[in-house]
Amino acid sequence: MNKGDLINEVANVILSKKEAQAAVDCVFSKIIEALGNNESVRLIGFGTFRVNKRKAREGRNPQTGETIQIEEKMVPKFAPGKTMKDIVNQ
């Protein structure tokens, strides 16, 4: 399922594809905005979006084999909720 498919499914409930697209876009933008503010988004039954700090580390350039330093950065993470895990593992 891609974003367009999700919008079509929401449109089946809302009865307007334009309203469904606005709703889906709003949800995605609010999740991204919260993560940008280093906040977590907890959706009971679905899962939790959060930001984790990835430590600086050494890496290798695959073309040259040269050792490079990879800087510390923040990365988004998703942890599925119990309901989602149960449905996927049926």
N, CA, C and O atoms as a GROMACS GRO file, in nm:
protein
  360
    1MET      N    1   0.085  -0.118   0.000
    1MET     CA    2   0.000   0.000   0.000
    1MET      C    3   0.090   0.123   0.000
    1MET      O    4   0.185   0.132   0.077
    2ASN      N    5   0.057   0.218  -0.086
    2ASN     CA    6   0.131   0.344  -0.089
    2ASN      C    7   0.039   0.457  -0.042
    2ASN      O    8  -0.076   0.432  -0.004
    3LYS      N    9   0.089   0.580  -0.045
    3LYS     CA   10   0.011   0.693   0.005
    3LYS      C   11  -0.120   0.710  -0.072
    3LYS      O   12  -0.224   0.738  -0.011
    4GLY      N   13  -0.117   0.692  -0.203
    4GLY     CA   14  -0.238   0.703  -0.284
    4GLY      C   15  -0.342   0.599  -0.246
    4GLY      O   16  -0.462   0.629  -0.239
    5ASP      N   17  -0.297   0.476  -0.221
    5ASP     CA   18  -0.389   0.370  -0.179
    5ASP      C   19  -0.451   0.404  -0.043
    5ASP      O   20  -0.570   0.381  -0.022
    6LEU      N   21  -0.370   0.457   0.047
    6LEU     CA   22  -0.420   0.496   0.179
    6LEU      C   23  -0.525   0.606   0.166
    6LEU      O   24  -0.629   0.602   0.232
    7ILE      N   25  -0.498   0.704   0.080
    7ILE     CA   26  -0.596   0.812   0.058
    7ILE      C   27  -0.726   0.755   0.003
    7ILE      O   28  -0.834   0.797   0.045
    8ASN      N   29  -0.718   0.661  -0.089
    8ASN     CA   30  -0.839   0.600  -0.145
    8ASN      C   31  -0.919   0.525  -0.038
    8ASN      O   32  -1.041   0.529  -0.037
    9GLU      N   33  -0.849   0.456   0.053
    9GLU     CA   34  -0.918   0.385   0.161
    9GLU      C   35  -0.986   0.482   0.256
    9GLU      O   36  -1.098   0.458   0.300
   10VAL      N   37  -0.919   0.593   0.288
   10VAL     CA   38  -0.979   0.694   0.375
   10VAL      C   39  -1.097   0.759   0.304
   10VAL      O   40  -1.198   0.791   0.367
   11ALA      N   41  -1.086   0.779   0.172
   11ALA     CA   42  -1.194   0.839   0.094
   11ALA      C   43  -1.319   0.751   0.096
   11ALA      O   44  -1.430   0.802   0.086
   12ASN      N   45  -1.302   0.620   0.109
   12ASN     CA   46  -1.418   0.530   0.118
   12ASN      C   47  -1.500   0.558   0.244
   12ASN      O   48  -1.620   0.533   0.246
   13VAL      N   49  -1.435   0.608   0.348
   13VAL     CA   50  -1.504   0.639   0.473
   13VAL      C   51  -1.556   0.782   0.472
   13VAL      O   52  -1.667   0.809   0.517
   14ILE      N   53  -1.475   0.875   0.420
   14ILE     CA   54  -1.509   1.017   0.423
   14ILE      C   55  -1.599   1.056   0.305
   14ILE      O   56  -1.670   1.156   0.314
   15LEU      N   57  -1.596   0.981   0.197
   15LEU     CA   58  -1.674   1.004   0.075
   15LEU      C   59  -1.619   1.115  -0.014
   15LEU      O   60  -1.685   1.151  -0.111
   16SER      N   61  -1.503   1.169   0.016
   16SER     CA   62  -1.441   1.270  -0.070
   16SER      C   63  -1.292   1.246  -0.074
   16SER      O   64  -1.225   1.249   0.029
   17LYS      N   65  -1.239   1.223  -0.194
   17LYS     CA   66  -1.096   1.197  -0.207
   17LYS      C   67  -1.014   1.320  -0.167
   17LYS      O   68  -0.906   1.307  -0.110
   18LYS      N   69  -1.065   1.440  -0.196
   18LYS     CA   70  -0.994   1.564  -0.161
   18LYS      C   71  -0.983   1.577  -0.009
   18LYS      O   72  -0.876   1.612   0.042
   19GLU      N   73  -1.091   1.550   0.064
   19GLU     CA   74  -1.088   1.557   0.210
   19GLU      C   75  -0.998   1.448   0.267
   19GLU      O   76  -0.926   1.470   0.365
   20ALA      N   77  -1.002   1.330   0.206
   20ALA     CA   78  -0.918   1.219   0.252
   20ALA      C   79  -0.771   1.254   0.236
   20ALA      O   80  -0.690   1.228   0.325
   21GLN      N   81  -0.735   1.314   0.121
   21GLN     CA   82  -0.596   1.353   0.100
   21GLN      C   83  -0.554   1.458   0.201
   21GLN      O   84  -0.442   1.452   0.254
   22ALA      N   85  -0.640   1.554   0.230
   22ALA     CA   86  -0.609   1.657   0.328
   22ALA      C   87  -0.588   1.595   0.467
   22ALA      O   88  -0.498   1.634   0.540
   23ALA      N   89  -0.672   1.497   0.502
   23ALA     CA   90  -0.661   1.432   0.633
   23ALA      C   91  -0.531   1.353   0.644
   23ALA      O   92  -0.460   1.364   0.744
   24VAL      N   93  -0.498   1.276   0.541
   24VAL     CA   94  -0.375   1.196   0.542
   24VAL      C   95  -0.253   1.288   0.545
   24VAL      O   96  -0.159   1.264   0.622
   25ASP      N   97  -0.252   1.392   0.463
   25ASP     CA   98  -0.140   1.486   0.461
   25ASP      C   99  -0.123   1.554   0.596
   25ASP      O  100  -0.011   1.574   0.642
   26CYS      N  101  -0.235   1.589   0.660
   26CYS     CA  102  -0.230   1.654   0.791
   26CYS      C  103  -0.168   1.561   0.896
   26CYS      O  104  -0.083   1.603   0.974
   27VAL      N  105  -0.211   1.435   0.897
   27VAL     CA  106  -0.158   1.339   0.994
   27VAL      C  107  -0.007   1.323   0.974
   27VAL      O  108   0.070   1.329   1.070
   28PHE      N  109   0.036   1.303   0.848
   28PHE     CA  110   0.179   1.286   0.821
   28PHE      C  111   0.258   1.409   0.861
   28PHE      O  112   0.365   1.398   0.922
   29SER      N  113   0.208   1.528   0.826
   29SER     CA  114   0.283   1.649   0.857
   29SER      C  115   0.293   1.673   1.007
   29SER      O  116   0.396   1.721   1.055
   30LYS      N  117   0.188   1.640   1.084
   30LYS     CA  118   0.192   1.658   1.229
   30LYS      C  119   0.289   1.559   1.294
   30LYS      O  120   0.357   1.594   1.390
   31ILE      N  121   0.296   1.438   1.242
   31ILE     CA  122   0.393   1.340   1.294
   31ILE      C  123   0.535   1.390   1.266
   31ILE      O  124   0.620   1.386   1.355
   32ILE      N  125   0.560   1.436   1.144
   32ILE     CA  126   0.693   1.487   1.108
   32ILE      C  127   0.728   1.610   1.192
   32ILE      O  128   0.841   1.623   1.238
   33GLU      N  129   0.631   1.699   1.211
   33GLU     CA  130   0.654   1.819   1.292
   33GLU      C  131   0.690   1.782   1.436
   33GLU      O  132   0.783   1.840   1.493
   34ALA      N  133   0.619   1.687   1.494
   34ALA     CA  134   0.648   1.644   1.632
   34ALA      C  135   0.788   1.583   1.641
   34ALA      O  136   0.862   1.612   1.734
   35LEU      N  137   0.824   1.499   1.545
   35LEU     CA  138   0.958   1.439   1.545
   35LEU      C  139   1.065   1.545   1.529
   35LEU      O  140   1.172   1.536   1.589
   36GLY      N  141   1.037   1.648   1.447
   36GLY     CA  142   1.131   1.758   1.430
   36GLY      C  143   1.153   1.836   1.558
   36GLY      O  144   1.258   1.897   1.576
   37ASN      N  145   1.053   1.835   1.647
   37ASN     CA  146   1.064   1.901   1.778
   37ASN      C  147   1.112   1.804   1.886
   37ASN      O  148   1.104   1.833   2.005
   38ASN      N  149   1.163   1.687   1.842
   38ASN     CA  150   1.216   1.584   1.932
   38ASN      C  151   1.110   1.530   2.027
   38ASN      O  152   1.140   1.494   2.141
   39GLU      N  153   0.985   1.526   1.981
   39GLU     CA  154   0.875   1.470   2.059
   39GLU      C  155   0.840   1.332   2.002
   39GLU      O  156   0.863   1.306   1.884
   40SER      N  157   0.784   1.246   2.085
   40SER     CA  158   0.738   1.117   2.035
   40SER      C  159   0.588   1.126   2.004
   40SER      O  160   0.517   1.210   2.060
   41VAL      N  161   0.543   1.040   1.914
   41VAL     CA  162   0.402   1.033   1.878
   41VAL      C  163   0.356   0.891   1.908
   41VAL      O  164   0.401   0.796   1.844
   42ARG      N  165   0.267   0.877   2.006
   42ARG     CA  166   0.221   0.745   2.050
   42ARG      C  167   0.077   0.725   2.004
   42ARG      O  168  -0.013   0.798   2.046
   43LEU      N  169   0.055   0.626   1.918
   43LEU     CA  170  -0.077   0.593   1.867
   43LEU      C  171  -0.112   0.454   1.921
   43LEU      O  172  -0.064   0.352   1.872
   44ILE      N  173  -0.198   0.452   2.023
   44ILE     CA  174  -0.231   0.327   2.091
   44ILE      C  175  -0.284   0.224   1.990
   44ILE      O  176  -0.372   0.255   1.910
   45GLY      N  177  -0.230   0.104   1.995
   45GLY     CA  178  -0.270  -0.002   1.906
   45GLY      C  179  -0.192  -0.003   1.775
   45GLY      O  180  -0.183  -0.107   1.709
   46PHE      N  181  -0.138   0.111   1.736
   46PHE     CA  182  -0.062   0.120   1.611
   46PHE      C  183   0.087   0.116   1.638
   46PHE      O  184   0.157   0.027   1.588
   47GLY      N  185   0.136   0.213   1.716
   47GLY     CA  186   0.278   0.214   1.747
   47GLY      C  187   0.325   0.352   1.791
   47GLY      O  188   0.245   0.443   1.809
   48THR      N  189   0.455   0.364   1.807
   48THR     CA  190   0.516   0.488   1.854
   48THR      C  191   0.626   0.532   1.759
   48THR      O  192   0.715   0.454   1.724
   49PHE      N  193   0.619   0.659   1.717
   49PHE     CA  194   0.724   0.722   1.640
   49PHE      C  195   0.807   0.803   1.738
   49PHE      O  196   0.752   0.874   1.822
   50ARG      N  197   0.940   0.794   1.729
   50ARG     CA  198   1.027   0.871   1.816
   50ARG      C  199   1.158   0.900   1.745
   50ARG      O  200   1.185   0.847   1.637
   51VAL      N  201   1.239   0.984   1.807
   51VAL     CA  202   1.369   1.021   1.751
   51VAL      C  203   1.477   0.966   1.843
   51VAL      O  204   1.471   0.985   1.964
   52ASN      N  205   1.576   0.898   1.785
   52ASN     CA  206   1.689   0.846   1.860
   52ASN      C  207   1.817   0.912   1.810
   52ASN      O  208   1.827   0.950   1.693
   53LYS      N  209   1.914   0.924   1.900
   53LYS     CA  210   2.044   0.978   1.862
   53LYS      C  211   2.134   0.861   1.819
   53LYS      O  212   2.152   0.765   1.894
   54ARG      N  213   2.189   0.872   1.700
   54ARG     CA  214   2.285   0.772   1.652
   54ARG      C  215   2.425   0.828   1.678
   54ARG      O  216   2.458   0.937   1.631
   55LYS      N  217   2.505   0.755   1.752
   55LYS     CA  218   2.639   0.801   1.790
   55LYS      C  219   2.731   0.809   1.670
   55LYS      O  220   2.711   0.742   1.569
   56ALA      N  221   2.832   0.894   1.682
   56ALA     CA  222   2.936   0.903   1.580
   56ALA      C  223   3.011   0.771   1.575
   56ALA      O  224   3.027   0.704   1.677
   57ARG      N  225   3.055   0.735   1.456
   57ARG     CA  226   3.125   0.607   1.442
   57ARG      C  227   3.217   0.611   1.320
   57ARG      O  228   3.210   0.701   1.237
   58GLU      N  229   3.303   0.511   1.313
   58GLU     CA  230   3.391   0.497   1.198
   58GLU      C  231   3.322   0.411   1.093
   58GLU      O  232   3.252   0.315   1.126
   59GLY      N  233   3.342   0.447   0.968
   59GLY     CA  234   3.288   0.368   0.858
   59GLY      C  235   3.393   0.353   0.750
   59GLY      O  236   3.505   0.402   0.764
   60ARG      N  237   3.356   0.286   0.644
   60ARG     CA  238   3.448   0.267   0.532
   60ARG      C  239   3.380   0.307   0.402
   60ARG      O  240   3.263   0.277   0.380
   61ASN      N  241   3.456   0.375   0.318
   61ASN     CA  242   3.410   0.406   0.184
   61ASN      C  243   3.416   0.275   0.105
   61ASN      O  244   3.524   0.220   0.089
   62PRO      N  245   3.302   0.225   0.054
   62PRO     CA  246   3.303   0.095  -0.013
   62PRO      C  247   3.383   0.094  -0.144
   62PRO      O  248   3.428  -0.012  -0.188
   63GLN      N  249   3.401   0.209  -0.206
   63GLN     CA  250   3.475   0.213  -0.332
   63GLN      C  251   3.625   0.213  -0.310
   63GLN      O  252   3.699   0.150  -0.386
   64THR      N  253   3.671   0.284  -0.207
   64THR     CA  254   3.816   0.297  -0.186
   64THR      C  255   3.866   0.218  -0.066
   64THR      O  256   3.986   0.192  -0.056
   65GLY      N  257   3.776   0.180   0.025
   65GLY     CA  258   3.819   0.112   0.146
   65GLY      C  259   3.872   0.207   0.251
   65GLY      O  260   3.912   0.164   0.360
   66GLU      N  261   3.872   0.336   0.220
   66GLU     CA  262   3.923   0.438   0.312
   66GLU      C  263   3.834   0.450   0.435
   66GLU      O  264   3.711   0.445   0.424
   67THR      N  265   3.896   0.465   0.552
   67THR     CA  266   3.821   0.484   0.676
   67THR      C  267   3.771   0.628   0.681
   67THR      O  268   3.846   0.722   0.655
   68ILE      N  269   3.643   0.644   0.715
   68ILE     CA  270   3.585   0.777   0.727
   68ILE      C  271   3.513   0.789   0.861
   68ILE      O  272   3.474   0.689   0.921
   69GLN      N  273   3.497   0.911   0.906
   69GLN     CA  274   3.426   0.936   1.032
   69GLN      C  275   3.282   0.974   0.998
   69GLN      O  276   3.259   1.069   0.924
   70ILE      N  277   3.186   0.902   1.053
   70ILE     CA  278   3.043   0.930   1.034
   70ILE      C  279   2.997   1.008   1.156
   70ILE      O  280   3.012   0.963   1.269
   71GLU      N  281   2.939   1.125   1.132
   71GLU     CA  282   2.899   1.214   1.240
   71GLU      C  283   2.776   1.163   1.315
   71GLU      O  284   2.698   1.084   1.262
   72GLU      N  285   2.762   1.210   1.438
   72GLU     CA  286   2.644   1.181   1.519
   72GLU      C  287   2.524   1.248   1.453
   72GLU      O  288   2.535   1.358   1.400
   73LYS      N  289   2.407   1.180   1.457
   73LYS     CA  290   2.287   1.241   1.401
   73LYS      C  291   2.162   1.183   1.466
   73LYS      O  292   2.167   1.078   1.531
   74MET      N  293   2.052   1.253   1.448
   74MET     CA  294   1.923   1.210   1.499
   74MET      C  295   1.851   1.134   1.388
   74MET      O  296   1.853   1.175   1.272
   75VAL      N  297   1.788   1.021   1.424
   75VAL     CA  298   1.718   0.939   1.325
   75VAL      C  299   1.579   0.903   1.377
   75VAL      O  300   1.562   0.876   1.496
   76PRO      N  301   1.478   0.902   1.288
   76PRO     CA  302   1.345   0.863   1.330
   76PRO      C  303   1.336   0.711   1.347
   76PRO      O  304   1.399   0.635   1.273
   77LYS      N  305   1.258   0.669   1.445
   77LYS     CA  306   1.237   0.526   1.472
   77LYS      C  307   1.088   0.501   1.488
   77LYS      O  308   1.013   0.589   1.530
   78PHE      N  309   1.044   0.380   1.455
   78PHE     CA  310   0.906   0.339   1.476
   78PHE      C  311   0.905   0.207   1.549
   78PHE      O  312   0.975   0.114   1.511
   79ALA      N  313   0.826   0.200   1.655
   79ALA     CA  314   0.809   0.075   1.730
   79ALA      C  315   0.662   0.036   1.721
   79ALA      O  316   0.577   0.110   1.770
   80PRO      N  317   0.630  -0.077   1.659
   80PRO     CA  318   0.490  -0.117   1.645
   80PRO      C  319   0.427  -0.147   1.781
   80PRO      O  320   0.494  -0.194   1.873
   81GLY      N  321   0.296  -0.120   1.791
   81GLY     CA  322   0.221  -0.149   1.912
   81GLY      C  323   0.182  -0.295   1.921
   81GLY      O  324   0.198  -0.370   1.824
   82LYS      N  325   0.131  -0.336   2.035
   82LYS     CA  326   0.094  -0.475   2.058
   82LYS      C  327  -0.012  -0.523   1.960
   82LYS      O  328  -0.002  -0.635   1.908
   83THR      N  329  -0.113  -0.442   1.934
   83THR     CA  330  -0.220  -0.483   1.843
   83THR      C  331  -0.164  -0.510   1.704
   83THR      O  332  -0.198  -0.610   1.641
   84MET      N  333  -0.076  -0.421   1.656
   84MET     CA  334  -0.017  -0.442   1.524
   84MET      C  335   0.068  -0.569   1.522
   84MET      O  336   0.060  -0.647   1.427
   85LYS      N  337   0.148  -0.590   1.624
   85LYS     CA  338   0.231  -0.711   1.631
   85LYS      C  339   0.144  -0.836   1.629
   85LYS      O  340   0.175  -0.932   1.558
   86ASP      N  341   0.036  -0.835   1.706
   86ASP     CA  342  -0.054  -0.951   1.712
   86ASP      C  343  -0.116  -0.983   1.577
   86ASP      O  344  -0.125  -1.099   1.538
   87ILE      N  345  -0.160  -0.879   1.504
   87ILE     CA  346  -0.223  -0.899   1.374
   87ILE      C  347  -0.122  -0.950   1.272
   87ILE      O  348  -0.152  -1.040   1.193
   88VAL      N  349  -0.002  -0.893   1.273
   88VAL     CA  350   0.102  -0.936   1.178
   88VAL      C  351   0.145  -1.079   1.204
   88VAL      O  352   0.178  -1.152   1.111
   89ASN      N  353   0.145  -1.122   1.330
   89ASN     CA  354   0.193  -1.256   1.366
   89ASN      C  355   0.083  -1.361   1.373
   89ASN      O  356   0.104  -1.467   1.432
   90GLN      N  357  -0.032  -1.335   1.316
   90GLN     CA  358  -0.139  -1.437   1.314
   90GLN      C  359  -0.110  -1.544   1.215
   90GLN      O  360  -0.188  -1.638   1.200
   0.00000   0.00000   0.00000
